[in-house]
Every structure is written in C-alpha cells, then in structure tokens.
Amino acid sequence: MKKFLMPGLFLMIALLLLPSAMNAGQLSFRLYGGGNYLAGGDLNLGLQGWEDFYTALRTYIGYPDKTGSAKPVHLGFNLGGDVLFHLTPNWAVGIGTEILSAKKTSNISFGSPADTWDWEFYGKPSAIPIKLSAFYFSPLSDKWAIQFHAGLGYYFAKTMLNSRTVGSESDVYIIDSKAEGFGFHGGVGLEMKLSSNLSLLVEAAGRYASISGFTGSVTYREQFGWDGTLRYWEAKTSYSDWYGYIDLTGAAPTGENVRTSRDAKIDFSGFSLRIGVILGI
C-alpha cells in the first residue's frame, strides 16, 4: 500500500490541475536524457572496504602482490519526462518521472609465487522518482528563454552489488535490495523555440536524495542465500586495521571489533547534464 501512496497523491494533483491547464490551452511535455553523477554514500565506502579487507586477508594467507583497486560508483545515465500544466505564461506545475542509474566495475588481482586470484566486483544503484515540480520561464527573446524548476520527489530505489571470482561460473555473491524515500531537486535550462509547439532544451539539474532502509536478499553460488537489511559498518581483524564494509545481514553486526554499524545510506544526490525537447499541445 505504501508504494502506491505517493504516486497516487501526485496523480491526484495532476487531475486537479488538468482542467485549468486545458482551459488555458497550455499543456506541454518535456522529454530529456543525458549523463548523471551521483555521490554514492555508504556504497562507495563499502566497496573501498571490500578492497581493504581482501587485501589484508590475501596478504595474510600468502598473496602479497596486488594490481588494481576499487573504483567508486559515480557516473551513469538519466532519462525522464514531465507533463507541464501552465497556469500563467511564466509559471507551470509539472508531474514527471525519470530513471537514474550508475555502475562501475572494479578488477583486482592478488598474486603469490605459485598462484593468482582474480576478483571482479561492482555496485549498481538506480532509482525511479515520481516528481512534483514548479517551473518558471523567463523569456530572453521571441526564440530563447531560461527555464528554472524545483520540487519534491518520491524515490523508488534499488541497489545491487556483485562479487565474483574471475573464471568461475559458480563463485558469485549477489546482493539485490530495494528502498523508498523522499528527495529534492532543481535545475536551470536554456530553451530554444523551433516552432509554436516545439522547443529544444539544454539543462543542468541537481538533486538531494540520501536513502536508507534497503531490504532484499543475497544469493551465493546460486545455491543458497538469505534475506536481510543492507548495512554499513566498520570492523577489524587480527590481521587488519579498521575497514569499512557493506553487506546484507539479518541482524546488525555487533562486538568489540565492530563500530559505526548502521543501515546503509545510498546517496543519490548529484547532478545531471541533459538535452531534450518540449512539445506543446
């Protein structure tokens, strides 16, 4: 029920605005796509911790040589659209959605005089927010206008992590988790009118959306797994200093060798650079 509450509320707002917009003859659609940068939050801290832990472990068991390193997850793509209800020549309210996604694969090789272990892992956060926005249009000429927008979004987020031994089809560890939460967004764009009903748009947009409460499941070696909550914590062992870690567990890690244990916060805050079109009807 919860997952339908916010989209239903936004849809109700759209239905209330539709008669005013249609009476004014001012309804338009924005479609856009481009590149996306997101902060990552505990996802990137945890991936770096994976490297730190396995570096200490492999060195301890006799694999002192290492090439490669953990790569933070930042870059991806952004696709979306809005329906705009124009209330005045300068103001509009928009209901929209978009896809935010990023992924980065890391490869590390640990070597000993007799053997090597090749390891590949990645994090893949993605989100589909339902957005309610206010738009302001400032004409520069008959052909050009600056467009500002800001608003609130409800994010349906997903985070996947994958770790595997290169060359092995079975030694694969997969985390698949989901969460929901609120975020804020805004942006500024330059609009070029091509005709009475068609414009081109170049836009820079930013957002704040740090989401926690991810729950899901782990699959290991395609044979067994468990359900739990995605968590971040710091730990140490007899052969390592403190390192960060991210994993999906049934209970929060505790003990004298554990600190900073919390539900993982995946930070979708960042910005997008995108181009698009505006279609008027």
Buried (B, 14 or more C-beta within 10 A) or exposed (E): EEEEEBBEEBEEBBEEBBEEBEEEEBBBBBBBBBEBBBBBBBBBBBBBBBBBBBBBBBBEEEBEEBEBEBBBBBEBBBBBBBBBBBBEEEEBBBBBBBBBBBBBEBBBBBBBEEEEBBBBBBBBBBBBBBBBBBBBBEEEEEEEBEBEBBBBBBBBBBBBBBBBBEEEEEBBBBBBBBBBBBBBBBBBBBBEBEEEEEBBBBBBBBBBBBBBBBEBEBBBEEEEBEEBBBBBBBBBEEEBEBBBBBBBBEEEBEEEEBEEBEBBBBBBBBBBBBEBBBBBE
